[in-house]
Amino acid sequence: MKKEHTVHFKVIRGTETTLLTGLIYLEENQQPTLQDFEQCLKQCGHDVHIENKEQFIFRSNKPGEDYLIDVLENYKPNAKDLPAENLAKSFMKKDTFL
């Protein structure tokens, strides 16, 4: 049975960095390979080749579009929902000094 594996990657264009995600479908207990990451990036619309195998860094193949993609293997997104926490705090009664 195949399971979804979310891939987080960083697109680096000059001084601009964008965090994006993609999906890989893998068999249970299977780890993604370099080719899986490359295929995922191509399905996301990036024509890339591997630049650094050890750090999973890819470079664009398109002339005039020189950018890097860094696959973030151990990325852990922020588990907190900041807008919800701020909304909850707005309903809390503030301490008043007597």
Secondary structure as GFF3:
##gff-version 3
##sequence-region A 1 98
A	DSSP	beta_strand	2	13	.	.	.	ID=ss1
A	DSSP	beta_strand	16	27	.	.	.	ID=ss2
A	DSSP	alpha_helix	34	43	.	.	.	ID=ss3
A	DSSP	beta_strand	48	52	.	.	.	ID=ss4
A	DSSP	beta_strand	57	60	.	.	.	ID=ss5
A	DSSP	beta_strand	68	72	.	.	.	ID=ss6
A	DSSP	alpha_helix	82	91	.	.	.	ID=ss7
###
